[in-house]
Amino acid sequence: MRVNKIFSLVGEYVKTTIIDGGGHMGNVVSIVADNVSLSGFTVRNSTGSGIDLVAMGCTVSGNVAMKCYSGIGLDHSIGTASLTML
């Protein structure tokens, strides 16, 4: 999933709100727009990052990454407000 617009994505419950990469190569979620919020998701099953940030001023909190090469990638992400993974 590629997020290229400014908005907030809020999962209902981290254990049941799942974004599944299906084992494909690459990242599960790539955030390329500034000032995006992503919280309350389990991201899983990729050969890349669960969440990849290529943006500024984003808030990523209360997420879980499973079966990914890395939980979160911070490529050129300056001034990210908050990063927490459960």
JOVEN-V461428 format. One record per backbone hydrogen bond with DSSP energy under -0.5 kcal/mol. CO is the residue of the C=O (numbers start at 1). NH is the residue of the N-H. E is the energy in kcal/mol with one decimal. If there is no record, write none. Layout:
BEGIN
co | nh | e
CO | NH | E
CO | NH | E
END
This chain:
BEGIN
co | nh | e
1 | 3 | -0.5
1 | 30 | -2.8
2 | 4 | -0.8
3 | 32 | -2.7
3 | 33 | -1.0
5 | 7 | -0.7
7 | 37 | -1.6
8 | 10 | -0.5
9 | 39 | -2.3
13 | 16 | -1.6
13 | 17 | -2.5
16 | 18 | -1.0
17 | 42 | -2.3
18 | 20 | -0.6
19 | 21 | -0.5
19 | 44 | -2.0
21 | 24 | -1.5
24 | 47 | -1.4
26 | 48 | -1.9
29 | 31 | -0.5
29 | 52 | -3.1
30 | 3 | -3.1
30 | 32 | -0.7
31 | 54 | -2.9
33 | 36 | -0.5
36 | 59 | -2.3
37 | 9 | -3.0
38 | 61 | -1.9
39 | 11 | -3.2
41 | 43 | -0.5
41 | 64 | -2.4
42 | 19 | -3.0
43 | 66 | -2.4
44 | 21 | -3.5
45 | 23 | -2.4
48 | 69 | -1.5
48 | 70 | -1.3
49 | 28 | -2.1
50 | 29 | -1.6
51 | 53 | -0.5
51 | 73 | -2.7
52 | 31 | -3.2
52 | 54 | -0.5
53 | 75 | -1.2
56 | 35 | -2.5
58 | 81 | -1.2
58 | 82 | -1.2
59 | 38 | -2.4
60 | 84 | -2.3
61 | 40 | -0.9
63 | 86 | -3.3
64 | 43 | -3.2
66 | 45 | -1.5
67 | 46 | -1.7
70 | 50 | -2.1
71 | 51 | -1.6
73 | 53 | -3.2
74 | 76 | -0.8
76 | 78 | -0.9
78 | 57 | -1.0
82 | 60 | -3.2
84 | 63 | -1.1
END
